[in-house]
Amino acid sequence: MAMTGSLTAGRRAQIVARVVELRPEVLALMRESAPEELAAGFGHVTGRQLQVLAHLPADGLTMGEVAAFLRVSGAAASVLADRLVSQDLAVRHADPADRRVVRLVPTPQGAALAERYRAYQRRGVAALLDRLSDAQVVAWLDVMETLASGREEAAAAAAPEGAATPAGAAR
């Protein structure tokens, strides 16, 4: 969904270049806001594994839902699930509604690590937003919601006619 406005194509291109330039700095600021978490680390869990753990509800997700959330193939989602299972952070369970479907469910250890990761993320974002005015914080949220809704629309457009958009694809 393209927004129309008064920016020239050249000015918009300058802004894009500057956003690309600033992105690593902003992400580093978020990471640096919780140095004790970085020092303690998250074990041998990768960032993608942490993302999935933080996204897993108590009743889990199917491999298709994990793949849609990460925007990867089912095989890649399965490899990631294997690693979480081997670290005792998740287990595979047959879906009670359809025993052919396998759900990835967090273990108590995985759920605790996910909550620690979410708290780390909240501190990072809070520290970053503390540098902004209230109006800028509200504008940032508006931008984030607009961008996220674009992902939902893209996922819906990419789904075959009559197919439901996989849960978690809008995150």
Stockholm file with secondary structure:
# STOCKHOLM 1.0

chainA/1-171         MAMTGSLTAGRRAQIVARVVELRPEVLALMRESAPEELAAGFGHVTGRQLQVLAHLPADGLTMGEVAAFLRVSGAAASVLADRLVSQDLAVRHADPADRRVVRLVPTPQGAALAERYRAYQRRGVAALLDRLSDAQVVAWLDVMETLASGREEAAAAAAPEGAATPAGAAR
#=GR chainA/1-171 SS CCCCCSCCHHHHHHHHHHHHHHHHHHHHHHHHTCHHHHHHCCTTCCHHHHHHHHHCCTTCEEHHHHHHHHTCCHHHHHHHHHHHHHTTSEEEEEETTEEEEEEEEECHHHHHHHHHHHHHHHHHHHHHHTTSCHHHHHHHHHHHHHHHHHHHHHHHHHSCTTCCCCTTTTC
#=GC SS_cons         CCCCCSCCHHHHHHHHHHHHHHHHHHHHHHHHTCHHHHHHCCTTCCHHHHHHHHHCCTTCEEHHHHHHHHTCCHHHHHHHHHHHHHTTSEEEEEETTEEEEEEEEECHHHHHHHHHHHHHHHHHHHHHHTTSCHHHHHHHHHHHHHHHHHHHHHHHHHSCTTCCCCTTTTC
//
